[in-house]
């Protein structure tokens, strides 16, 4: 790859091409595929999607359905038919914001005409789960170093190195390694370190070190080791030295950098999605929030699909980014398991539903719960405790929030504190006083204003 081509790619990585990502997915329909025997539909209108799914509820099936968009052939769907589905073949349908519909079935051997906007997904492969992360930091106990050659070879197989040819077209080993070395050390390294710096890790990649070694059966094997510094000190066996949070941050950063590098190499326009499945098992809460900040800044043009089986993480994330929210639970009351789908509405949104049908006590209970949850998301864990390290009640949380709020926010907090005493608390308990609907309506509006201000 010549220097001019390399310079162009570096510019593309730093400044994504305008116009990418205009097309988004509006809905997914799954029938007789993996977990879902009967028709399963998610409508989300092109928005980002946050899904909590308990084990066995179909979350991974949706992830695998999205993975088909990164493939070039689709015959494998025939082998993933629901085991209880007697009639009909498995089918996945995607509806896009450009009014195109793609139906994937076993007879579809290649992408139909008119779907060029999808083709780029097979190159930058925006699918990431914890199994992929392990390729960066998992090794047998006896291994001194981790060889990431196979991972990098697979990631960059379709990277264009010369006009009309990609990395996997190169047959000469010396030429191949020279091209791969330039890609990962001249582009990927800097991009990984840039993203890694957004986490709280104190680690830095120095280089990707290339060599060949003899295997036990005397075959030559390509080897790529990642040279890492921790607080400016070299770390030889980073997979045994670094803790799980740092290893996860390293792996996430490397894959994110790969996606952006490969996307920057595309010559034609492509839709942009990012599909993440249970990435944060080993990240501490601070870095979980920082990952969300990375998604907001580095992938602002992407449609993001985030899957998790961690209910606490779902509750934290659902109000910190604009997306449609769903919860999946397994219904095992029948002979054949199915999914119970719950729209992940906020307490305020659910309160509006009760308000509409004049269930004012339920409305007040949810508003009180939403008010408390909002304050806890605003205050640090230490700020939620009194001087004796006991948890503050709602009145105490309000008082603490006032001490760190602006004048306008304080005004709304005063109003909501008054509502808490005169409306929300009484309706949450056995109380016969008269409550006017307009007061509840006003409280709902104030809570939504406060949420936007504190966000």
WONORRA-V151629 format. One record per backbone hydrogen bond with DSSP energy under -0.5 kcal/mol. NH is the residue of the N-H (numbers start at 0). CO is the residue of the C=O. Records with the same first field share a line. If there is no record, write none. Layout:
NH=CO  CO
This chain:
5=1
6=2
7=3
8=4
9=5
10=6
11=7
12=8
13=9
14=10
19=16
20=269
21=18
25=94
26=94
27=41
28=92
29=39
30=90
31=36
32=35
33=79
35=32
36=34
39=29
41=27
43=25  41
44=25
45=24
46=43
48=303
49=323
50=305
51=325
52=307
53=327
56=53
61=57
62=58
63=59
64=60
65=61
66=62
67=63  64
68=65
69=66
70=67
73=107
76=73
77=74
78=75
79=76
80=77
81=31
84=81
85=83
90=30
91=103
92=28
93=101
94=26
95=99
96=23
98=95
101=93
102=100
103=91  101
104=102
107=104
108=106
110=71
114=111
117=114
118=114  115
119=115
120=117
121=118
122=119
123=119
124=120
126=124
127=274
129=276
131=128
132=128
133=129
134=130  131
135=132
136=132
137=133
142=139
147=145  223
151=147
152=148
153=149
154=150
155=151
156=153
158=155
160=164
161=164
164=161
166=158
167=156
168=165
169=166
172=170
175=171
176=172
177=173
178=174
179=175
180=176
181=177
182=178
183=179
184=180
185=181
186=182
187=182
188=183
190=186
191=187
192=188
193=189
194=190
195=191
196=192
197=194
198=195
200=198
203=228
205=226
206=226
208=206  224
209=207
210=222
212=220
214=218
217=214
220=212
222=210
224=208
226=206  224
227=225  234
228=203
229=232
230=201  228
232=229
234=227
235=233
237=235
239=236
240=236
241=237
246=242
247=243
248=244
249=245
250=246
251=247
252=248
253=249
254=250
255=251
256=252
257=253
258=254
259=255
260=256
261=257
262=258
263=259
264=260  261
265=262
270=116
272=270
273=302
274=125
275=273  304
276=127
277=275  306
282=279
287=283
288=284
289=285
290=286
291=287
292=288
293=289
294=290
295=291
296=292
297=293
298=293  294
301=298
302=271
303=301
304=273
305=48  303
306=275  304
307=50
310=308
313=309
314=310
315=311
316=312
317=313
318=315
319=316
322=320
323=47
325=49
326=341
327=51
328=339
330=328  337
331=329
336=334
337=330
339=328
340=338
341=326  339
343=324
344=342
349=345
350=346
351=347
352=348
353=349
354=350
355=351
356=352
357=354
358=353
359=357
362=358
363=359
364=360
365=361
366=362
367=363
368=364
369=365
370=366
371=367
372=368
373=369
374=370
375=371
376=372
377=373
378=374
383=379  380
384=381
385=389
388=385
391=383
396=392
397=393
398=394
399=395
400=396
401=397
402=398
403=399  400
404=401
409=405
410=406
411=407
412=408
413=409
414=410
415=411
416=412
417=413
418=414
419=415
420=416
421=417
422=418
423=418
424=419
426=422
427=423
428=424  425
430=428
438=435
439=435
440=436
441=437
442=438
443=439
444=440
445=441
446=442
447=443
448=444
449=445
450=446
451=447
452=448
453=449
454=450
